[in-house]
């Protein structure tokens, strides 16, 4: 299992093309050979693909904005850009709440559209993945939204996020097992409690049981673990990535 830098971690440093290039070089210098692209500002796709190739980076997945995914013509461009970078996995960071509200009917419409996107992406030899938060664990008629997605979107892959599964009141181990064969990238993100509030933490500094999570991921041959901490940093976010990587190096 390869460790990837989820670049949403350093989104404040990827707002311009110059920032993006500097950030790619910095995470490479930390020791990462794999990245997830997320939270980038505008950047010419040819420039980005050139930097990725020059630095020998493997882009394991992206988080692509919903307006680009939901329009079939724009999705064709997204697919071409991913192929140019050598990335075969297109990801969605979250269900767009303004388009599909967090209701049973909203999820029904989202599921239909997600299946359409999956079909178009698969037709081009790529895969489409969904990244969860905690709201997918709300139930309607006794079933959670995430279980509906799993059952009703058979071609959809998952970018399972360990923190948000825990925050949703579920067990990450259960969902890693449930999604066996459907996770190409898992988000390793730790969960801690401070003053009775949930907080993000560097991996190994929170309460998740990595001695159970990591062996299960390896047993299921999940190719990539993307390291992430959304916020709550007590140190520089690049140092945060480096610290999480150091903790995991002896375990993966």
C-alpha positions as CSV (number, residue, x, y, z in Angstrom):
1,X,0.0,0.0,0.0
2,X,1.5,3.3,-1.1
3,X,1.3,6.5,1.0
4,X,-0.1,9.5,-0.8
5,X,-0.1,13.2,0.1
6,X,-3.7,14.4,0.0
7,X,-3.0,18.0,-1.1
8,X,-6.2,19.4,0.3
9,X,-4.0,19.4,3.5
10,X,-2.0,22.3,1.9
11,X,-4.8,24.0,-0.1
12,X,-3.7,27.4,1.1
13,X,-0.5,26.8,-0.9
14,X,-2.2,25.7,-4.2
15,X,-4.1,28.7,-5.2
16,X,-1.9,29.8,-8.2
17,X,0.2,27.9,-10.7
18,X,3.3,29.1,-9.0
19,X,2.1,27.9,-5.7
20,X,1.1,24.6,-7.1
21,X,4.5,23.9,-8.6
22,X,6.3,24.9,-5.4
23,X,3.9,22.6,-3.4
24,X,4.5,19.6,-5.7
25,X,8.2,20.1,-5.3
26,X,7.9,20.4,-1.5
27,X,5.8,17.2,-1.0
28,X,8.2,15.4,-3.3
29,X,11.1,16.6,-1.1
30,X,9.3,15.3,2.0
31,X,9.3,11.9,0.4
32,X,6.0,11.5,-1.2
33,X,5.9,9.9,-4.7
34,X,2.1,9.8,-4.8
35,X,-0.4,12.6,-4.5
36,X,-4.1,13.3,-4.5
37,X,-5.1,16.5,-6.3
38,X,-7.7,18.4,-4.4
39,X,-8.4,22.1,-3.6
40,X,-6.3,23.5,-6.4
41,X,-6.8,26.9,-7.9
42,X,-6.9,27.4,-11.7
43,X,-4.0,25.8,-13.5
44,X,-3.3,24.9,-17.1
45,X,-3.7,21.1,-17.4
46,X,-0.6,20.9,-19.6
47,X,1.5,22.7,-17.0
48,X,0.2,20.4,-14.2
49,X,0.8,17.2,-16.2
50,X,4.3,18.4,-17.0
51,X,5.2,19.0,-13.4
52,X,3.8,15.6,-12.4
53,X,5.8,13.9,-15.1
54,X,9.0,15.8,-14.3
55,X,8.8,15.0,-10.6
56,X,7.9,11.4,-11.2
57,X,4.6,11.7,-9.2
58,X,1.8,9.3,-9.3
59,X,-1.6,11.0,-9.1
60,X,-3.8,8.3,-7.4
61,X,-7.1,10.2,-7.5
62,X,-8.5,13.7,-7.7
63,X,-11.4,15.6,-6.1
64,X,-13.0,17.2,-9.2
65,X,-15.7,19.9,-8.8
66,X,-19.2,18.8,-9.3
67,X,-20.0,21.3,-12.2
68,X,-17.3,19.7,-14.3
69,X,-18.5,16.2,-13.5
70,X,-22.2,16.7,-14.0
71,X,-21.9,18.2,-17.5
72,X,-21.2,15.5,-20.1
73,X,-19.2,17.7,-22.4
74,X,-17.1,19.1,-19.5
75,X,-16.6,15.6,-18.2
76,X,-15.0,14.6,-21.5
77,X,-12.4,17.3,-20.8
78,X,-11.9,16.1,-17.3
79,X,-11.3,12.6,-18.6
80,X,-8.7,13.8,-21.1
81,X,-6.9,15.8,-18.4
82,X,-6.7,12.8,-16.2
83,X,-5.3,10.6,-18.9
84,X,-2.7,13.3,-19.6
85,X,-1.6,13.1,-16.0
86,X,-1.7,9.3,-15.9
87,X,-4.5,9.3,-13.3
88,X,-7.2,6.7,-13.9
89,X,-9.4,7.6,-10.9
90,X,-11.7,10.6,-10.9
91,X,-13.1,11.5,-7.4
92,X,-15.9,13.5,-6.1
93,X,-15.3,15.1,-2.7
94,X,-18.9,15.4,-1.6
95,X,-22.5,15.3,-2.7
96,X,-23.3,18.9,-3.8
97,X,-25.9,19.9,-1.2
98,X,-27.2,22.9,-3.2
99,X,-28.2,20.5,-6.0
100,X,-29.1,17.4,-4.1
101,X,-30.4,18.2,-0.5
102,X,-29.7,15.7,2.3
103,X,-33.1,14.1,2.0
104,X,-34.2,10.7,0.8
105,X,-35.4,12.2,-2.5
106,X,-32.2,14.2,-2.8
107,X,-30.1,11.1,-2.5
108,X,-32.3,9.3,-5.0
109,X,-31.6,11.9,-7.6
110,X,-27.9,12.0,-6.7
111,X,-27.6,8.3,-7.1
112,X,-29.1,8.4,-10.5
113,X,-26.7,11.1,-11.7
114,X,-23.7,9.3,-10.1
115,X,-24.5,6.2,-12.1
116,X,-24.6,8.2,-15.3
117,X,-21.2,9.7,-14.5
118,X,-19.8,6.3,-13.6
119,X,-21.0,4.9,-17.0
120,X,-19.3,7.7,-19.0
121,X,-16.1,7.5,-17.0
122,X,-15.9,3.7,-17.3
123,X,-16.5,3.9,-21.0
124,X,-13.2,5.7,-21.2
125,X,-11.3,3.1,-19.1
126,X,-11.3,5.1,-15.9
127,X,-13.1,4.8,-12.6
128,X,-15.3,7.2,-10.6
129,X,-15.0,7.4,-6.8
130,X,-17.1,9.0,-4.0
131,X,-15.6,10.5,-0.8
132,X,-17.8,10.2,2.2
133,X,-18.3,12.6,5.2
134,X,-20.5,12.0,8.2
135,X,-23.8,13.0,6.7
136,X,-24.0,9.8,4.6
137,X,-24.7,7.9,7.8
138,X,-28.1,9.6,8.4
139,X,-30.9,7.1,8.0
140,X,-34.1,7.2,6.1
141,X,-36.5,4.3,6.3
142,X,-34.0,2.5,8.4
143,X,-31.1,2.6,5.9
144,X,-28.2,5.0,5.7
145,X,-27.4,7.1,2.6
146,X,-24.0,5.4,2.4
147,X,-25.5,2.0,2.3
148,X,-27.9,3.1,-0.4
149,X,-25.0,4.4,-2.5
150,X,-23.1,1.1,-2.0
151,X,-26.2,-1.0,-3.0
152,X,-27.6,1.3,-5.8
153,X,-24.3,2.4,-7.4
154,X,-22.6,-1.0,-8.2
155,X,-19.9,0.5,-10.5
156,X,-19.0,3.3,-8.1
157,X,-15.7,3.1,-6.2
158,X,-15.2,4.7,-2.8
159,X,-12.6,7.0,-1.3
160,X,-13.4,5.9,2.2
161,X,-12.5,8.5,4.9
162,X,-11.7,6.9,8.2
163,X,-12.3,10.1,10.3
164,X,-15.7,10.8,8.8
165,X,-16.9,7.2,9.1
166,X,-16.0,7.4,12.8
167,X,-17.7,10.9,13.1
168,X,-20.8,9.4,11.5
169,X,-21.1,6.9,14.4
170,X,-19.9,3.9,12.4
171,X,-16.9,1.6,12.6
172,X,-14.2,2.2,9.9
173,X,-13.3,-1.5,10.0
174,X,-16.9,-2.5,9.1
175,X,-17.0,-0.3,6.1
176,X,-13.5,-1.3,4.8
177,X,-14.8,-4.9,4.9
178,X,-18.1,-4.0,3.4
179,X,-16.4,-2.2,0.5
180,X,-13.8,-4.9,-0.2
181,X,-12.7,-4.5,-3.9
182,X,-14.3,-1.1,-4.2
183,X,-11.7,1.1,-2.5
184,X,-8.8,2.2,-4.7
185,X,-7.8,5.0,-2.3
186,X,-8.5,5.2,1.4
187,X,-8.2,8.4,3.3
188,X,-6.2,7.9,6.5
189,X,-7.3,10.6,8.9
190,X,-7.1,10.4,12.6
191,X,-9.9,11.3,15.1
192,X,-9.3,12.7,18.6
193,X,-11.4,14.2,21.4
194,X,-10.3,17.4,23.0
195,X,-12.5,19.2,25.6
196,X,-15.4,17.1,24.5
197,X,-15.1,18.2,20.9
198,X,-14.0,16.1,18.0
199,X,-10.8,17.2,16.3
200,X,-8.6,16.2,13.4
201,X,-5.1,15.0,14.3
202,X,-1.9,13.7,12.7
203,X,-2.1,10.0,12.2
204,X,-1.1,8.2,15.4
205,X,-2.1,11.2,17.6
206,X,-5.8,10.3,17.7
207,X,-7.9,7.4,18.8
208,X,-8.4,5.3,15.7
209,X,-6.9,1.8,15.9
210,X,-4.3,1.8,13.1
211,X,-3.0,-1.6,14.3
212,X,-6.3,-3.0,13.1
213,X,-7.1,-0.6,10.2
214,X,-3.8,-1.0,8.4
215,X,-3.5,-4.8,8.3
216,X,-7.1,-5.0,7.0
217,X,-6.4,-2.5,4.2
218,X,-3.3,-4.5,3.3
219,X,-5.2,-7.8,3.4
220,X,-7.7,-6.3,1.0
221,X,-5.0,-5.0,-1.3
222,X,-6.1,-1.4,-1.2
223,X,-3.4,0.3,-3.4
224,X,-3.2,3.7,-1.9
225,X,-3.7,5.4,1.5
226,X,-3.9,9.2,1.2
227,X,-2.9,11.0,4.3
228,X,-5.0,14.0,5.3
229,X,-5.9,16.4,8.1
230,X,-8.6,18.9,7.2
231,X,-7.6,21.4,9.9
232,X,-6.9,21.7,13.6
233,X,-3.1,21.9,12.8
234,X,-0.8,22.7,15.7
235,X,2.1,22.7,13.3
236,X,2.7,23.7,9.6
237,X,0.4,21.6,7.4
238,X,3.4,20.3,5.4
239,X,5.1,19.2,8.7
240,X,1.7,17.6,9.5
241,X,1.9,15.5,6.4
242,X,5.5,14.6,7.1
243,X,4.7,13.5,10.7
244,X,1.8,11.3,9.6
245,X,4.0,9.8,6.9
246,X,6.7,9.0,9.5
247,X,4.3,7.3,11.8
248,X,3.0,5.1,9.0
249,X,6.2,4.2,7.2
250,X,6.9,1.3,9.6
251,X,3.4,0.0,9.4
252,X,2.5,-0.2,5.7
